């Protein structure tokens, strides 16, 4: 099971800072980020160490961005990361996103950790 943490809050830079501080094994960690940072990403150093960092356009991941989220998540989970961080710009639909991640097929692949709000 991939331990998965949702990092929620305005500002891609703040979400990335929280994720960067939490990464302890880049080679077994994957990150999905909603939105684009305002400058250089704090996670760039980890990509050189083998950590996939995937950005998706801002959109609700349970509504308009659902297909993009599914495709991105499926691609990352093929490599069976031990840790997954998902950076969300808003907690507006957080219950629906958590439900989506706890439904088949993801229920057997992901273990949701407590959310982190920044």
Secondary structure, 3 states (H helix, E strand, C coil): CEEEEEEECCCHHHHHHHHHHHCCCHHHEEEEEECCCCCCCCCHHHHCCCCEEEEECCCCCCCCCHHHHHHHHHHHHCCCCCEEEEEECCCCCHHHHHHHHCCCCHHHCEEECCCEEC
